[in-house]
Amino acid sequence: MNNHQNWNDVDLYFSAKLHSTDSIMDSILKANSEANLPAIDVSPNQGKLLYLLAKLKGAKNILEIGTLGGYSTVWLGRALPEDGQVITLEFNSNHAKVAVDNIRNAGLENKVEVIVGPALESLPILKDKGFSSFDFIFIDADKANNPHYLKWALEYSKPGTVIIGDNVVRNGNVIDDHSEDLNVQGIRQFIDLLSEESRIDSTAIQTVGSKGYDGFVLGVVKK
């Protein structure tokens, strides 16, 4: 058995054992596929991890940079208390329409606001919408802009804010300092900023599974 097949089978094993049957999440993935969205949603196990991390944090206000079809958004929304809110930013208007429908079907339309447009244009106006800080921030958009997203995430943080950056291993290519891939360059600059930033404690976790070989950064803001 090849490694990728084994990783996928183990992912399925854990999902079957540790997750209850979830028709809503299944329907989101189906709707995303039918709308021809790229199949780059987090895996079910990764979505559940985001949910649990947000629960552990006790997050009431969550910022997500990169909505796609709303799969991770719904996981995060489910972790919120009744008065919680997710603000999620999506560049592609077609993706956003699919996400809005999925969020509504999940019964979370009162907890989730999708803002359409380039994230680097939406982020500066969040303060005008009444958001001075967030408890939990998930960065999962175009990787070339990750350094800019991190700077904004820190701008909207307070002591204890959790910041997650997805897809940071990129099949191991993150260690290639000569890579011409803009995504790899963006991740490397993102990691460099974290290494220099005194306001946040962070680490990175390598993962394997149905999405292949990748990983994420986890950080907690200190000050």
C-alpha positions in Angstrom: 0.0 0.0 0.0 1.4 3.4 -0.9 1.8 6.1 1.8 -0.9 8.4 0.5 -3.5 5.5 0.4 -2.5 4.5 3.9 -2.8 8.1 5.2 -6.3 8.4 3.6 -7.4 5.1 5.1 -6.2 6.1 8.5 -8.1 9.4 8.2 -11.3 7.5 7.3 -10.8 5.2 10.3 -10.5 8.0 12.8 -13.4 9.9 11.2 -15.6 6.8 11.4 -14.6 6.1 15.0 -14.5 9.6 16.4 -17.2 11.5 14.5 -20.9 11.0 14.5 -22.7 10.8 11.2 -23.0 14.4 9.9 -25.3 14.9 7.0 -24.8 18.7 7.1 -21.1 18.5 6.6 -21.5 15.8 3.9 -24.0 18.1 2.1 -21.5 21.0 2.2 -18.8 19.0 0.6 -21.3 17.7 -2.0 -22.5 21.3 -2.7 -18.9 22.5 -3.1 -18.1 19.7 -5.5 -21.3 20.4 -7.6 -20.3 24.1 -7.8 -16.9 23.1 -9.1 -15.1 24.6 -6.2 -11.5 23.4 -5.8 -11.3 20.4 -3.4 -9.1 22.2 -0.9 -11.4 22.2 2.1 -9.9 21.0 5.4 -10.4 17.3 6.0 -13.1 16.2 8.4 -10.5 15.4 11.1 -8.9 18.8 10.5 -12.3 20.5 10.7 -13.0 18.7 14.0 -9.6 19.9 15.3 -10.5 23.5 14.5 -13.8 23.0 16.3 -12.1 21.6 19.4 -9.4 24.2 19.5 -12.0 27.0 19.3 -14.0 25.2 22.0 -10.9 24.9 24.2 -10.2 28.6 23.7 -13.8 29.4 24.6 -13.9 31.7 21.5 -16.8 34.1 21.1 -15.4 36.1 18.1 -13.6 34.2 15.3 -12.0 35.7 12.2 -11.5 33.4 9.2 -9.4 34.5 6.2 -10.4 32.4 3.3 -13.9 30.9 3.2 -14.1 28.8 0.1 -17.4 27.0 0.4 -17.8 27.4 4.1 -16.8 23.9 5.3 -14.3 25.1 7.9 -16.5 28.1 8.6 -19.3 25.8 9.7 -16.9 23.8 11.9 -15.8 27.1 13.6 -19.4 28.4 13.8 -20.5 25.3 15.6 -17.9 25.9 18.3 -19.4 29.2 19.3 -21.7 30.1 22.2 -25.1 31.5 21.3 -23.9 35.0 21.3 -20.7 34.2 19.3 -19.8 35.3 15.7 -17.6 34.3 12.9 -16.4 36.9 10.4 -15.1 35.2 7.3 -13.4 36.8 4.3 -13.7 35.4 0.7 -12.2 36.9 -2.4 -14.3 34.9 -5.0 -17.9 36.0 -5.1 -19.0 32.6 -6.6 -17.4 30.8 -3.7 -19.0 33.2 -1.3 -22.5 32.5 -2.7 -22.0 28.7 -2.2 -20.7 29.4 1.3 -23.7 31.5 2.3 -26.1 28.8 1.2 -24.1 26.2 3.1 -24.0 28.3 6.2 -27.7 28.9 6.0 -28.4 25.1 5.6 -26.2 24.5 8.7 -28.5 26.9 10.6 -25.6 29.3 11.3 -26.6 32.4 9.3 -27.1 34.4 12.5 -23.6 33.6 13.7 -21.6 34.0 10.5 -21.0 37.0 8.3 -19.3 36.4 4.9 -17.5 39.5 3.6 -16.7 39.4 -0.1 -13.6 41.0 -1.7 -9.8 40.9 -1.4 -9.0 40.2 2.3 -6.4 42.9 2.4 -9.1 45.4 1.5 -11.6 43.9 3.9 -9.3 43.6 6.9 -8.8 47.4 7.4 -12.5 48.0 7.6 -13.3 45.5 10.3 -12.6 48.1 13.0 -15.3 50.3 11.5 -17.7 47.3 11.8 -17.0 47.2 15.5 -14.3 44.5 15.7 -11.3 45.6 17.7 -10.1 42.0 18.4 -10.8 38.4 17.9 -10.4 35.4 20.2 -9.4 33.0 17.4 -8.1 33.6 13.9 -7.8 31.0 11.1 -5.6 31.9 8.1 -6.4 29.8 5.1 -6.3 31.9 2.0 -3.7 32.6 -0.8 -0.4 31.7 0.8 1.6 34.4 -1.0 -0.2 37.0 1.2 0.3 35.1 4.5 2.9 37.6 5.8 0.3 40.4 5.3 -2.5 38.3 6.9 -0.3 37.6 9.9 0.4 41.3 10.4 -3.4 42.0 10.3 -4.1 39.0 12.6 -1.8 40.5 15.2 -3.5 43.9 14.7 -6.8 42.2 15.7 -5.4 40.1 18.5 -5.2 40.5 22.3 -3.4 38.5 24.9 -4.6 34.9 24.5 -5.8 35.1 20.9 -5.2 31.9 19.1 -3.8 32.1 15.5 -3.8 29.1 13.1 -2.1 29.1 9.7 -3.0 26.2 7.4 -1.0 24.5 4.6 2.4 25.5 5.8 4.4 22.3 4.9 3.4 22.0 1.3 4.5 18.5 0.7 7.9 19.4 2.3 8.6 22.2 0.0 8.6 24.8 2.8 12.3 24.0 3.4 13.3 24.9 -0.2 14.8 28.3 0.1 15.3 28.5 -3.7 11.6 27.7 -4.5 10.0 30.0 -7.1 6.6 29.0 -5.9 4.9 32.1 -4.6 2.9 30.0 -2.1 6.1 28.5 -0.7 7.7 31.9 -0.6 4.7 33.3 1.3 4.8 30.5 3.8 8.6 31.0 4.4 8.1 34.7 4.9 5.2 33.9 7.3 7.4 31.6 9.3 10.2 34.2 9.3 7.9 36.8 10.7 6.7 34.4 13.4 10.3 33.6 14.4 11.0 37.3 14.8 7.7 38.3 16.5 8.0 38.7 20.3 4.2 39.0 20.7 3.4 35.4 19.9 4.4 31.9 20.9 4.1 29.5 18.0 4.9 26.1 16.7 4.2 24.0 13.6 2.7 20.6 13.3 3.3 18.3 10.3 0.3 16.3 9.2 -0.5 13.4 6.8 -4.0 12.3 5.8 -6.5 12.5 3.0 -5.1 15.9 2.0 -1.6 14.5 1.6 1.5 15.8 3.4 1.1 19.2 4.9 0.8 20.9 8.3 -0.3 24.0 10.2 1.1 26.7 12.5 -0.4 27.2 15.9 0.3 30.4 17.9 -1.0 32.1 21.0 -0.6 35.9 21.4 1.3 37.0 24.5 1.0 40.7 24.5 
